[in-house]
C-alpha cells in the first residue's frame, strides 16, 4: 500500500500504477480503498483518486516505515549497478578529506537535489503525463563506517586470531590509520 501511495504522490495515475506493476483493476481498487480508509486519498468514479495530502511529501526516515525505505533504496542501488550505461548511473567511491571539505560537498549535493526537485516540479506542470518518466535519486554521504559496511574477520587460516590482541610483528611499526 505504501508503494502505491508513493507512486500516486509522484503523479502516477492509478492506471499508470496498474500498468507498471502488472496489477488487476480489482487489486488497484482495493489498494485505493485502503488508502481512502487511511484518509490519504479520495476516491472518485472508476479508478480515479485524488491525494488528500500535500506533495512533495517529507518522509520521516526514522519512523515505522524505515525498513521499507531501507529496502527500497537498497533495491534501487542494486538495480542501478546492474543497469549501468543503459538505464542508470551509479557512483561510489571513498576518499579521505577534511570535515570542512565534506561539509561543502554535502551542501553542494543538497543544492543539486533542490534544483532537480524544482526542475521536476516545472516539468510536472508543463508536460503532459505521458511525456514524464519517474526518476529516483539516492544520495548517501558520510564518514565511511568501514567496520559496518566492510567487516573483516580473522583470516581463515589464522587459528585463534580472535583470542589475542593484534600486535605488530617484531621490529615493525604499526601502519598509520
Secondary structure, DSSP 8 states (H G I E B T S, - for coil): -HHHHHHHHTT--HHHHHHHHT--HHHHHHHHHHHHHTTSEEE-STT-EEE-S-SS----TTSTTHHHHHHHHHHHHHHHHHTBTTTB----------HHHHHHHHHHHHHHHHHHHHHHHHHHHHS-GGG----------SS--HHHHS-----TT-TTGGGS-----TT------
